[in-house]
Amino acid sequence: MQWHYSRYAVPPAPENPRNWFLVVNLLLAVTLGAITLVVEWSAQPPVAQYDEARKAVARARSLQANRYAPELLLNAELYLEQARQAWASENKRWIYRRDFNRTCHYANKTIDVAEHAAMRATTVRDSLHWVASTGIALIKKRIDEIRPRFKDMPIDQLVRQKFALGEIFIMESEEAFKRGDYRRAVAIYQVAAAKIGSAGDEVLQILDGYFVNTAKWRKWVQETIQWSADNDDYVLLVDKLAHTCLVYKGGSEIARFPVELGPNWLGHKRQRGDGATPEGRYRIKKKKEERHTVYYKALEIDYPNAEDVAQFNAAKWRGEISARAGIGGLIEVHGDGGKGANWTAGCVALRNRDMDKVYELAQVGTPITIVGSLRGIATTPVEINAVQYGAGPKP
């Protein structure tokens, strides 16, 4: 159908491009405004709170909460993960429907628990540091006190193993301490303390049993020293526990030398082949040198004496030793010592240069008294008289 315009007809108005442009801009402005309002009115992600929670966990870890407050640190990490999951869940919702209250709740819980973990870790770590350092020092001191006894004493192998394990554990404890693992350092040093303490207690029990003979030793020593003073002559004293030979002249000590004994020196010699060094009052009965001894020079003593024989027979009668056992003999003070171990068959060994001096001073008939220990025993005429007459401290 065609339009025909008459002279008086009004044609339609042409389209104006500017009008459409204005309409489009208006729509865009309205849409942008609506979006802006939605964004402003919608919940904002808790970026700052979550970041603070993450930093709190990191700080707790840096303070070794994983070692000293592991349960609290684990709870803090779980709360941080719940906060992350809650945030991720809200991001899947329409923006105007998002609610980050759960995320904030878990972030705040994370901060609280992480700070608690950090404080707890610091407190526990500092406490364990003190306990470990003090405990390790005490056990090492105890080891230093006991080690000399273990070195020379004939002790049961199981006791030695306890002591050796204690030394190993204390080294492991020190290594853990250096790494900053104070909890492990404390745990291991406690094991070491048990081993060292048990071994030490057993050694002390042995020594306590050994020292029941102190009164007898005191009598022997004081009579020997008094004989030296009365006769202005030489005598020899052997302190087995100290591994020392003392030379007296006129009641006064003039020299002392280190000695080595039989491997089972602790206690009196009971029979042939037991590796023990006898205890008692003896005399030199023979001097040997050159081809007469294989140990450089030697002073043979009159073991066994009458008391030794009586003890040996009594032990046989009680069934403590075999009826076929022999009492033994040929006990000497001889040279070739200085080996650093108790190796003789029951003799007293000196270094050759020391043996030269003792050999020159001692004569056939020179008294030699061998005791378990001189500890607590008066060893000078003045001390002996003070004890006998009640003056001065008791030995």
SEMILUM-887086 format. One record per atom (N, C-alpha, C, CB): residue in three letters; x, y, z. Coordinates in steps of 0.02 Angstrom, whole numbers, plus 50000, padded with zeros to 5 digits. Glycine has a CB too. Layout:
AlaXYZ...
***
This chain:
Met500424994150000Met500005000050000Met500445006150000Met499525000050061Gln500335010649961Gln500745016549954Gln500385022549984Gln500905017749880Trp500805026650014Trp500545032950042Trp500585038349989Trp500925035050105His500065041649989His500055047349942His499945053549983His499505046449886Tyr500395057949978Tyr500335064050017Tyr499985069549976Tyr501035066450041Ser499515072150009Ser499195077849977Ser499565084149996Ser498445078449997Arg499375089249968Arg499705095649982Arg499625097550054Arg499435101049938Tyr499105095150084Tyr498955097350153Tyr499135092050206Tyr498215099150160Ala499385086250183Ala499545080950232Ala500195082550268Ala499585073850198Val500265080350335Val500875081550376Val501285075250375Val500695083650450Pro501895075450350Pro502305069350348Pro502545067450418Pro502905070350301Pro502715060850430Pro502975058750497Pro503645061850511Pro503025051050501Ala503775063250576Ala504415066450596Ala504995061550589Ala504375069050670Pro505545063750563Pro506135059250557Pro506415057450625Pro506685062650513Glu506715051250630Glu507005048950694Glu507615053150711Glu507195041450691Asn507695054750779Asn508275058750803Asn508765054050840Asn508035064550851Pro509375052850814Pro509855048250846Pro510035050350917Pro510495047750804Arg510025056650930Arg510215059050997Arg509725056551050Arg510235066650999Asn509105055751033Asn508615053351082Asn508775046251104Asn507905053751052Trp508945042151056Trp509125035251074Trp509755035051118Trp509235030951011Phe510235039151104Phe510855039351143Phe510715041251216Phe511335044351111Leu510245046151222Leu510075048351290Leu509725042751329Leu509625054551288Val509295039251293Val508935033751326Val509405028251349Val508405030751279Val509875026451306Val510355021251323Val510775023351383Val510805019551263Asn511015029551382Asn511425032051438Asn511035032051503Asn511685039151424Leu510385033851496Leu509975033951556Leu509895026951585Leu509285036851541Leu509795022151540Leu509725015151564Leu510375012651597Leu509535010551505Leu510935014351564Leu511585012251594Leu511695015351662Leu512165014151547Ala511515021551669Ala511615025051732Ala511185021851786Ala511445032451726Val510555020451767Val510105017251816Val510375010451837Val509395016551787Thr510605006551787Thr510864999851802Thr511485000251847Thr511034996151737Leu511945004851828Leu512565005551869Leu512395007851939Leu513045010551836Gly511925012251945Gly511725014652011Gly511435008952052Gly511225020352005Ala511025004852017Ala510724999152053Ala511254994252077Ala510214995452007Ile511744993052031Ile512294988452050Ile512684991252109Ile512764987051990Thr512824997752105Thr513205000952159Thr512835000352225Thr513325008352143Leu512185001552223Leu511785001052284Leu511804993952311Leu511065003252272Val511754988952264Val511754981952285Val512424980252319Val511624977252225Val512974982652286Val513644981152313Val513734984452381Val514184983552266Glu513514990852387Glu513594994452450Glu513164991452505Glu513425001652441Trp512564989452484Trp512114986652535Trp512264979352551Trp511394987252511Ser512674975852507Ser512844968752519Ser513404968252570Ser513054965252453Ala513484962252602Ala514004961052652Ala514694961152619Ala513894954252688Gln515184964452653Gln515854964952627Gln516284959052652Gln516174971752648Pro516704956152608Pro517144950652630Pro517594952852687Pro517564948052570Pro517694948652738Pro518104950452796Pro518854949452782Pro517894946252857Val519114953252736Val519814952252715Val520284953552773Val519984956952657Ala520194959052809Ala520654960852863Ala520634955752919Ala520474967852890Gln520034953452938Gln519974948652993Gln520294941952975Gln519234947553010Tyr520174939752913Tyr520464933452891Tyr521224933852889Tyr520194931452821Asp521484939452866Asp522204940352862Asp522504940552933Asp522384946852824Glu522154943652979Glu522394943853049Glu522394936753078Glu521954948553092Ala521894932853063Ala521854925953087Ala522434921853058Ala521184922753068Arg522564922652994Arg523114918952963Arg523784920752994Arg523134920352887Lys523894927153008Lys524514929353039Lys524584926753111Lys524554937053039Ala524024926253147Ala524044923753216Ala524264916453217Ala523354924453249Val524024912553169Val524224905453164Val524974905053147Val523804901753111Ala525194909253100Ala525894909253080Ala526344911053139Ala526014914053021Arg526144915753179Arg526544917853238Arg526584912153288Arg526244924153270Ala526014908753299Ala526014903053346Ala526504897653322Ala525314900153354Arg526504896453257Arg526974891453229Arg527694893653239Arg526824890253155Ser527834900153229Ser528514902553236Ser528764901953308Ser528554909853214Leu528304901753356Leu528474900853426Leu528464893453447Leu527994904853470Gln528454889053397Gln528494881753406Gln527894878953444Gln529124880053444Ala527304881853428Ala526694879053458Ala526574871953434Ala526094883453441Asn526844870153376Asn526754863353351Asn527094858353398Asn527044862653280Arg527614860553437Arg527944856153485Arg527654856853556Arg528694857653486Tyr527524863153575Tyr527374864453645Tyr526634865953660Tyr527784870053669Ala526234866953608Ala525514867653617Ala525164864853555Ala525304875153629Pro525294858553537Pro525054855753474Pro524294855453468Pro525324848853464Glu523954853953522Glu523224853353518Glu522904860253505Glu522934850253583Leu523164865353539Leu522894872053528Leu523044874453458Leu523184876953580Leu523634873153433Leu523804875253366Leu523364871553315Leu524554873853351Leu523244865253325Leu522814861453280Leu522114864353279Leu522794854053299Asn521844866253337Asn521184869253340Asn521164875853303Asn520964870253413Ala521694879853311Ala521724886353276Ala521734885253201Ala522344890253298Glu522104880353178Glu522134878953106Glu521464876453080Glu522684873853091Leu521114872553120Leu520454870153100Leu519954875953094Leu520194864853150Tyr519984880653142Tyr519544886453138Tyr519714890753077Tyr519604890753202Leu520364891353061Leu520554895253002Leu520294891952938Leu521324895952998Glu520314885352935Glu520054881852877Glu519294882552872Glu520244874352880Gln518954882452929Gln518234883452928Gln518054890552904Gln517934882252998Ala518474895352924Ala518354902252900Ala518444902552824Ala518834907152935Arg518954899252799Arg519064899252726Arg518484895952689Arg519714895552709Gln518254890352715Gln517704886752683Gln517054890852685Gln517594879952716Ala516934894252742Ala516334898352747Ala516354904152697Ala516264901152819Trp516944907052689Trp517024912552640Trp516904909852569Trp517734915652645Ala517204904252553Ala517124901352487Ala516394899652473Ala517554895052479Ser516034897352523Ser515334895552515Ser514914901652501Ser515074891952578Glu515054907252535Glu514664913452523Glu514804916252455Glu514824918652577Asn515424915252430Asn515594917952363Asn515184914652308Asn516334916952349Lys514894908852321Lys514474905452272Lys513754908052270Lys514464898052286Arg513574912152318Arg512894914852322Arg512854921452284Arg512674915852397Trp512214923552268Trp512124930152238Trp512404935352285Trp511384931552222Ile512714940552256Ile513074945352297Ile512644948652350Ile513374950652253Tyr512004949952332Tyr511564953352380Tyr511314948652435Tyr510974956452344Arg511474942052425Arg511244937152475Arg511824934552519Arg510904931252441Arg512424937252507Arg513004934752545Arg512994937252617Arg513654936952510Asp513224932652662Asp513254934152733Asp513914931252761Asp512624931252773Phe514364935552781Phe515024933252803Phe515084932852880Phe515564937952776Asn514524932352913Asn514544931952987Asn514904925653010Asn513834932153016Arg514774919952976Arg515104913652996Arg515854914152984Arg514814907752956Thr516034917352929Thr516754918152914Thr517084922352969Thr516844921552846Cys516764927852989Cys517034932153042Cys517074928353109Cys516604938453051His516554924253122His516544920453184His517144915753188His515894916353190Tyr517264912053134Tyr517824907353135Tyr518494910953134Tyr517774902653075Ala518534916653101Ala519164920553101Ala519324922953171Ala519104926553052Asn518804925353207Asn518914927653276Asn519114921853321Asn518284931053303Lys518804916053312Lys518984910153351Lys519714908153337Lys518514904253335Thr519904908653274Thr520594907053254Thr521084911553292Thr520684907853178Ile520944917953292Ile521384922753325Ile521454921253399Ile521134929953315Asp520884920053432Asp520894918653505Asp521304912353520Asp520174917853531Val521164907053485Val521504900653499Val522244900953480Val521154894953461Ala522404904253424Ala523104904853403Ala523504908953453Ala523144908053334Glu523214914353479Glu523574918253530Glu523674914253593Glu523184924753545His523174910353611His523244905953670His523794900853659His522564902453685Ala523814898053598Ala524334893153581Ala525024896253585Ala524214890253511Ala525084902453561Ala525734905953563Ala525964907053635Ala525684912553525Met525494909253677Met525674910453748Met525854903953782Met525094913853785Arg525454898753770Arg525584892253801Arg526264889453778Arg525014887253785Ala526404890053713Ala527034887453687Ala527624890953718Ala527054888253611Thr527574897553725Thr528124901353755Thr528244899253827Thr527974908853752Thr527704898553865Thr527774896653935Thr528064889653943Thr527084896953969Val527784884953905Val528014877953910Val528734877453885Val527564873253868Arg528894880753830Arg529574880453803Arg530084883053853Arg529614884353738Asp529944888753883Asp530414891753931Asp530494887253992Asp530174898753952Ser529944884354015Ser529974879854073Ser530384873654057Ser529264877854095Leu530254870653998Leu530614864653979Leu531354866153966Leu530304861453916His531494872153941His532194874153931His532564874053997His532224881253899Trp532264876954048Trp532574877154114Trp532654870154143Trp532174881554162Val532114866154139Val532134859354166Val532664855254130Val531444855954158Ala532684855754064Ala533164851754025Ala533884853854041Ala533024852453951Ser534014860354040Ser534694862654051Ser534934860854121Ser534744870254041Thr534494861754171Thr534674860054239Thr534764852554248Thr534144862654288Gly534294848654221Gly534324841454228Gly534934838454193Gly533694838254200Ile535074840754133Ile535654838154097Ile536294839554136Ile535704841254026Ala536354845654162Ala536954847454201Ala537034843054262Ala536914854854222Leu536484841654297Leu536514837454357Leu536714830354341Leu535834837554393Ile536424827554286Ile536584820654268Ile537314820154245Ile536114818254212Lys537554825154207Lys538254825054186Lys538724825354246Lys538394830854138Lys538534829354296Lys538934829654357Lys538934822954393Lys538664835154404Arg538354819754395Arg538294813154426Arg538724808054388Arg537554810854428Ile538714808354322Ile539124803854282Ile539864804854297Ile538994804954207Asp540064811154302Asp540764812654316Asp540974809954385Asp540894820154313Glu540494810054432Glu540644807454499Glu540704799854499Glu540104809654548Ile540284796554460Ile540254789254461Ile540764786054415Ile539564786854442Arg540924789354358Arg541344786354307Arg542004783554335Arg541494791354254Pro542364787254379Pro542994784354405Pro542894777654440Pro543314789254452Arg542334776854473Arg542204770554507Arg542084764954456Arg541594771154554Phe541724766654403Phe541594761654352Phe542234759754314Phe541064764154302Lys542684764454309Lys543294763154272Lys543704757654304Lys543704769554266Asp543764757854369Asp544214753254404Asp543864747654443Asp544644757054451Met543224748654460Met542894743654502Met542674737554462Met542304746754536Pro542764731754490Pro542514725654457Pro541764724954469Pro542884719354484Ile541374727754423Ile540654728254430Ile540314723554380Ile540404735554421Asp539734720954399Asp539354716554355Asp539224719954288Asp538684714654388Gln539234715954234Gln539174718654167Gln538514722154155Gln539254713054116Leu537974719754186Leu537324722954178Leu537324729954207Leu536774718754211Val537674730854263Val537724737554293Val538114742154247Val538064737154363Arg538644739554218Arg539044743554171Arg538614745554110Arg539664739754149Gln538194740954087Gln537774742454029Gln537274747954045Gln537404736154005Lys536994747854105Lys536534753154126Lys536884759954124Lys536264751854197Phe537494760054151Phe537864766254153Phe538024768654082Phe538514765354193Ala538234764054039Ala538404765853970Ala537794768553933Ala538694759753933Leu537214765353943Leu536594767753912Leu536414774653937Leu536024762853925Gly536524775754002Gly536394782354030Gly536814787653997Gly536524782254105Glu537454786153984Glu537894790853951Glu537654792253879Glu538614788253950Ile537424787053844Ile537174787953776Ile536544792253776Ile537024781053743Phe536094790853822Phe535464794653825Phe535594802053841Phe534994791653877Ile536074803353884Ile536194810353902Ile536494814053843Ile536664810853964Met536884810653801Met537144813853740Met536564815353691Met537674809353705Glu536094810653685Glu535504811853642Glu535094817653669Glu535074805453637Ser535034818053735Ser534664823553765Ser534984830253750Ser534614822553841Glu535654830453752Glu536004836653736Glu535894838653663Glu536764835853750Glu535894833753618Glu535774835253547Glu535074838153536Glu535874828953504Ala534584835153569Ala533894837653564Ala533854844853592Ala533404833053602Phe534214846053646Phe534224852753676Phe534514857853627Phe534644852653742Lys535054855953593Lys535364860453545Lys534894862053487Lys536024857453518Arg534474857153468Arg533994858253414Arg533394862453436Arg533744851553387Gly533344863753501Gly532784867453527Gly532184863153543Gly532584872653478Asp532264856553540Asp531714851953556Asp531764850253630Asp531754845353511Tyr531554854953671Tyr531644854253743Tyr531204848753773Tyr531504860853778Arg530624847653743Arg530194842353769Arg530534835553763Arg529514842353732Arg530834834253704Arg531184827953695Arg531814827653738Arg531374826953620Ala532144833353745Ala532744833653788Ala532574831553859Ala533054840753787Val532014834053885Val531814832253953Val531634824853958Val531214836553976Ala531264822353908Ala531054815353909Ala531654810753909Ala530594813853849Ile532154812353867Ile532734807953862Ile533184808453923Ile533134809553799Tyr533264814553949Tyr533694815154009Tyr533384811554069Tyr533804822654026Gln532724811154071Gln532414807454126Gln532564799954121Gln531654808554125Val532594797354058Val532794790454048Val533524789554070Val532694788253974Ala533944794254050Ala534654794054069Ala534734794154145Ala535044799854037Ala534334798454177Ala534374798954250Ala534194792354283Ala533914804554275Ala533694788954255Ala533494782454284Ala534044777354276Ala532854779954250Lys534364777254217Lys534914772454206Lys535504773954251Lys535124772554132Ile535714780254251Ile536294782254291Ile536154781354365Ile536494789554276Gly535554783354386Gly535374782654456Gly535364775454479Gly534704785854469Ser535074771054437Ser535044764054454Ser535744761054460Ser534634760154402Ala536164762554409Ala536854759954409Ala537234762754469Ala537214761654344Gly537144769254481Gly537494772354538Gly537284769454604Gly537374779854537Asp536634768254611Asp536384765354674Asp536684758454686Asp535614764854673Glu536734754554632Glu537014747754640Glu537754748154659Glu536924743754575Val538104752954629Val538814753754647Val538874755854720Val539154758954602Leu538454760454741Leu538474762754810Leu538314757054859Leu537994768654821Gln537844752854839Gln537684747054882Gln538284742454888Gln537084743154854Ile538644741454832Ile539244737254834Ile539764740354880Ile539534736354763Leu539854747054873Leu540354750454914Leu540144750454988Leu540454757654889Asp539504751455000Asp539264751355070Asp539424744555101Asp538514752855074Gly539304739255062Gly539464732555088Gly540204731655097Gly539194727255042Tyr540584734755053Tyr541314734255056Tyr541584737855118Tyr541644737154993Phe541294743555134Phe541554747755188Phe541354745355257Phe541324754755178Val541004739755262Val540874737055329Val541524734755362Val540374731155324Asn542044734055321Asn542694731955347Asn543134737755370Asn543064728055295Thr542854743855370Thr543254749755386Thr543574749255455Thr542824756055383Ala543214746855504Ala543494746455572Ala544114741955573Ala542974743755622Lys544084736355537Lys544654731755534Lys545234735055497Lys544454725155499Trp545084738455442Trp545614741855404Trp545944747255448Trp545334744955339Arg545524750955485Arg545794756255528Arg546294753455577Arg545234759855565Lys546124747855608Lys546574744755657Lys547234742755624Lys546234738555688Trp547194739555566Trp547804737455531Trp548244743455513Trp547624733555467Val547934748655485Val548314754555462Val548644758055521Val547854759455424Gln548264759155574Gln548544762855630Gln549094758855665Gln547994764555680Glu549024752355669Glu549554748355699Glu550184748455655Glu549314741055710Thr550084748355589Thr550654748555543Thr551024755155547Thr550414747255471Ile550654760655548Ile550964767355552Ile551304768155620Ile550444772855542Gln550984765755672Gln551294766255738Gln551944762255742Gln550804763855792Trp551944756455709Trp552564752455707Trp553114756355671Trp552434745555671Ser552924759755616Ser553414763855580Ser553694769355624Ser553104766755517Ala553254772555662Ala553474777955706Ala553914775355763Ala552874781655736Asp553714769755792Asp554094766955849Asp554784764455827Asp553714761255882Asn554824761755767Asn555454758855744Asn555844763255695Asn555314752155711Asp555564769155680Asp555864773755632Asp556074769955569Asp556484777355663Asp555604766255542Asp555754761955485Asp555224762755431Asp555804754555508Tyr555344759555375Tyr554894759955318Tyr554324754955323Tyr555284758855253Val553734756955301Val553174752455292Val552814754455227Val552674752655354Leu552444749755200Leu552054751055139Leu551314750355155Leu552264746255082Leu550914754955130Leu550184754455135Leu549894754455064Leu549884760455177Val549444749955050Val549114749754985Val548374751154994Val549224742854949Asp548144756554964Asp547434758454964Asp547134756054898Asp547334766354972Lys546744750654900Lys546494747554839Lys545994752054803Lys546174740854855Leu545554755154840Leu545044759354808Leu545364765254772Leu544534761854860Ala545874768154803Ala546224773854772Ala546764771654723Ala546534778254825His546904765054721His547434762354678His548084766054691His547234762954603Thr548274766054755Thr548874769854776Thr549284765754825Thr548674776554807Cys549944766154817Cys550414763354866Cys550764769054901Cys550934758554831Leu550724769154967Leu551024774455007Leu551634771655044Leu550514777455057Val552164775455047Val552764773555084Val552824778055145Val553404774055038Tyr552904774855204Tyr552984778455267Tyr553684777255295Tyr552444776455318Lys553944782355328Lys554574781755364Lys554504785555429Lys555184784455322Gly554634782155486Gly554564785455551Gly553864787955565Gly555044791255555Gly553364784655537Gly552654786455550Gly552384791855504Gly552584788755620Ser552794794255457Ser552574799555412Ser552614797255339Ser552994805955422Glu552134799455300Glu552134797755229Glu552694801455194Glu551454799455197Ile553084797855153Ile553624801055116Ile553534800455040Ile554294797955136Ala553094796055018Ala552984795254947Ala552334791354935Ala553574791654913Arg552064792354875Arg551484788354854Arg551514787254779Arg550814791754874Phe551274781454757Phe551324779554686Phe550674776254663Phe551924774854675Pro550484777354600Pro549894773854574Pro550044766454563Pro549664777154507Val549534762354573Val549624755154564Val549044752254523Val549674751554632Glu549164746254497Glu548644742354464Glu548584735654500Glu548804741254388Leu547964733054501Leu547814727154542Leu547534721554499Leu547324728954598Gly547274716554534Gly546924711154498Gly546254713654473Gly546824705054544Pro545984710854419Pro545354713154390Pro544764712754437Pro545204709254327Asn544794708154486Asn544244707554535Asn544494709754603Asn543984700254539Trp544814715654604Trp545144717954666Trp544664719754721Trp545574723954650Leu544024721154705Leu543554723354756Leu543394717554803Leu542904726054724Gly543634718054864Gly543534712654912Gly544164708554922Gly542964708154890His544164704454973His544754700554991His544834694454944His544704698155064Lys545454692554933Lys545604686654893Lys545344680554931Lys546364685954877Arg544974676154896Arg544674670354930Arg544984663754908Arg543934670254917Gln545224663454845Gln545504657154821Gln545954658454760Gln544944652254803Arg546324653354742Arg546764653854684Arg546364655254621Arg547184647554677Gly546614659854579Gly546304661154515Gly545714665854515Gly546094654854486Asp545534668854572Asp544954673254572Asp545114680454549Asp544654673454642Gly545754681854535Gly545944688454510Gly545874693954562Gly545534690254451Ala545834692154626Ala545754697054679Ala546424698454712Ala545244694654731Thr546494704654737Thr547094706554775Thr546924705854849Thr547324713854758Pro547334702354888Pro547154701154958Pro547164707455001Pro547634696054988Glu546844707155059Glu546844712555108Glu547084709755174Glu546134715655115Gly547544713155205Gly547804710855269Gly548474714055286Gly547864703355270Arg548764711855342Arg549424714155363Arg549934708755345Arg549444715755440Tyr550414710755304Tyr550904705955279Tyr551614708855288Tyr550774704155205Arg552104704755268Arg552804707055268Arg553134704755203Arg553194704355330Ile553644708455183Ile554034706455125Ile554444700355145Ile554494712255100Lys554384694855107Lys554764688955123Lys555324687355073Lys554304683055128Lys555304690855014Lys555824689554964Lys555854695454915Lys555684682854927Lys556474697354898Lys556584702454846Lys556854698954784Lys557084708054872Lys556554700754726Lys556744697454664Lys556914702654610Lys556174692754640Glu557414701054570Glu557574705154513Glu557934701054460Glu557994711354533Glu558034704154403Glu558364700954347Glu558014694354328Glu559104699654363Arg558374688754326Arg558084682554302Arg557614679154352Arg558634677754284His557554682054413His557134678954464His556394681254459His557404680554533Thr556254685954414Thr555564688154405Thr555464690354333Thr555394693954453Val554854689454309Val554684691654241Val554394698754242Val554184686754208Tyr554314701754300Tyr554014708254307Tyr554514713554329Tyr553434707954356Tyr555084713954297Tyr555594719054309Tyr555914718054377Tyr555294726054303Lys555564720054431Lys555784718854499Lys555164716954540Lys556144725054530Ala555254713254594Ala554674710954632Ala554844710254706Ala554414704254605Leu554324711554747Leu554364710454819Leu553804705454836Leu554274717154860Glu553984699254850Glu553494694154867Glu553294694954940Glu553774687054854Ile552624694554953Ile552374695355021Ile552164688555048Ile551784700355024Asp552074688255115Asp551934681855147Asp551184680155148Asp552204681955218Tyr550844681255091Tyr550154678855083Tyr550184671455063Tyr549764683055030Pro549774667055093Pro549254668355143Pro549534668155214Pro548684663255137Asn549274672655256Asn549474672355327Asn548954668155364Asn549524679555358Ala549024667755429Ala548594663355470Ala547864665455464Ala548814663555544Glu547734672055462Glu547044674355458Glu546744672555390Glu547014682055468Asp547144673055337Asp546904671155270Asp546714663755268Asp547444672555217Val547134659555297Val547004652355297Val546354650855335Val547594648555329Ala546254654155393Ala545654653055433Ala545024655055394Ala545694657055499Gln545054660855359Gln544484663055319Gln544344658355261Gln544604670255292Phe544874655855230Phe544804651255174Phe544464644755196Phe545484649755143Asn544684642055252Asn544404635755277Asn543674636655298Asn544814633155337Ala543524642455328Ala542834643855348Ala542374644355287Ala542794650355390Ala542614647555234Ala542224648255173Ala542094641355142Ala542574652855124Lys542594637055144Lys542494630255118Lys541974626555159Lys543164626455119Trp542024627255224Trp541554623755269Trp540834626055256Trp541754624855343Arg540744632555241Arg540074635355228Arg539844633655157Arg540074642955238Gly540274630755117Gly540094629155048Gly540114634955000Gly539414626155047Glu540444640455021Glu540464646354978Glu540974645654922Glu540644652555021Ile541474641254932Ile541954639754879Ile542014632154874Ile542644643054893Ser542274629854819Ser542334622654806Ser542804619354855Ser542564621354735Ala542634613154873Ala543074609354918Ala543754607954885Ala542744602754938Arg543784608254818Arg544414607054783Arg544814613454771Arg544274603654717Ala544554619154792Ala544884625554779Ala545534626054820Ala544424631454796Gly546024629654793Gly546644631054828Gly546654638254850Gly547244629554785Ile547034639854901Ile547044646654928Ile547464651354887Ile547294646554999Gly547934648754849Gly548354652954807Gly548954655654844Gly547954658854780Gly549384659254809Gly549984662054838Gly550374665954787Gly550414656554868Leu551014667054801Leu551464670754757Leu551174677654740Leu551594666754693Ile550954681154792Ile550704688054784Ile551304692754793Ile550134689754835Glu551384697354745Glu551964701754744Glu551764709054733Glu552454699554691Val552224713354753Val552234720354730Val552774720354676Val552374725654789His552574721654613His553074720954560His553014726554508His553004714254525Gly553474726554461Gly553494731654409Gly553064729954349Gly554194732754387Asp553214733254293Asp552844732454230Asp552144735254234Asp552804725154211Gly552014739754283Gly551364743054287Gly551314748754237Gly551234745554358Gly550784752754245Gly550674758354199Gly550294756454138Gly551324761154179Lys549934750854139Lys549544748654081Lys548864752154076Lys549444741054083Gly548674755354131Gly548024758754130Gly547434754254143Gly547934762154065Ala547544748354171Ala547004743654185Ala547214739154242Ala546814739454122Asn546734735854273Asn546874730954325Asn546964724154291Asn546304730654380Trp547574721854288Trp547734716154245Trp548104710454280Trp548144718554188Thr548334711554342Thr548744706454374Thr548324700554397Thr549124709554433Ala548664695354421Ala548324689454447Ala548154690354521Ala548754683154437Gly548204696454546Gly548074697854616Gly548644701854648Gly547964691454654Cys549164703054609Cys549734706754634Cys549614714354630Cys550374704954594Val550104718054657Val550104725354654Val550654727554606Val550204728554726Ala550464730654550Ala550954732454499Ala551084739954499Ala550704730254429Leu551724741754497Leu551944748754492Leu552314749854427Leu552394750554553Arg552344756154405Arg552764757854349Arg553494756454369Arg552664765354329Asn553904754754321Asn554594752654336Asn554994758054373Asn554944750954271Arg554904764354353Arg555274769654387Arg555064770354460Arg555184776354351Asp554414768954474Asp554174769154543Asp554404762854581Asp553404769754546Met554414757254545Met554634750954576Met555364751454598Met554534745054528Asp555774755054559Asp556474755954579Asp556524759154648Asp556844760354527Lys556114764254661Lys556134767854725Lys555884763354782Lys555714774254721Val555324760054770Val555044755754823Val555514749854837Val554344753154804Tyr555784747054785Tyr556244741254793Tyr556854743154834Tyr556464738654723Glu557104749254823Glu557694751454860Glu557534752454934Glu557964757954830Leu556944755054949Leu556764756455019Leu556554750255058Leu556204761655022Ala556204745655026Ala555934739755060Ala556474734455069Ala555334736855022Gln556424730955124Gln556884725455139Gln556474719355159Gln557374727355196Val556784713555160Val556454707655186Val556234709055258Val556914701255182Gly555614708055273Gly555344709455339Gly554964716055342Gly555894709555388Thr555014720255290Thr554654726655290Thr553894725355291Thr554844730955228Pro553534728455337Pro552804727555340Pro552464730655278Pro552514730655404Ile551964727255253Ile551534729955200Ile550814728255218Ile551734727055129Thr550404733355223Thr549704732555241Thr549274734455181Thr549514736755304Ile548834729955161Ile548384731155104Ile547674731555130Ile548464725455050Val547344737255115Val546654738255138Val546214740355079Val546614743655195Gly545554739755090Gly545094741755038Gly545114749255025Gly544394739755055Ser545164753155078Ser545174760455070Ser545444763655134Ser544474763255053Leu545784769255124Leu546014773355181Leu545534778955197Leu546714776155167Arg544974779255162Arg544504784655172Arg544234784555244Arg543914784055121Gly544294790255277Gly544044790855346Gly544494787755398Gly543374787855351Ile545104785855379Ile545564782655426Ile546144787455441Ile545834775855397Ala546294788455505Ala546854792655524Ala547504789455499Ala546874793655602Thr547934793555469Thr548534790855438Thr549174794355461Thr548484791155364Thr549134798255516Thr549744801155545Thr549724799855620Thr549784808855530Pro550304799655654Pro550314798555727Pro549894803655765Pro551024798655752Val549894809955741Val549504815155775Val548764813655770Val549664822055746Glu548534811855709Glu547834810155699Glu547644803955739Glu547684809055625Ile548084799055739Ile547944792755775Ile547874794155849Ile548504787555762Asn548324798055877Asn548284799655949Asn547664803855964Asn548904803455972Ala547494808455919Ala546904812555930Ala546274808355933Ala546844817855875Val546244803355889Val545664798955888Val545644794555950Val545654794555825Gln546224791855967Gln546254787256024Gln546074790656089Gln546954784156029Tyr546264797156096Tyr546144800656159Tyr545554805456155Tyr546764804456180Gly545174804856103Gly544534808656099Gly544624815756076Gly544204808756167Ala545214817856054Ala545314824656030Ala545244824855954Ala546004827356051Gly544954830155929Gly544894830755857Gly544314826755830Gly545534828555823Pro544194827255766Pro543624823855734Pro543734816355730Pro543494826555664Lys543204812755736Lys543244805455728Lys543344803855655Lys542594801955756Pro543744798755639Pro543844796955568Pro543214793655540Pro544454792355560
***
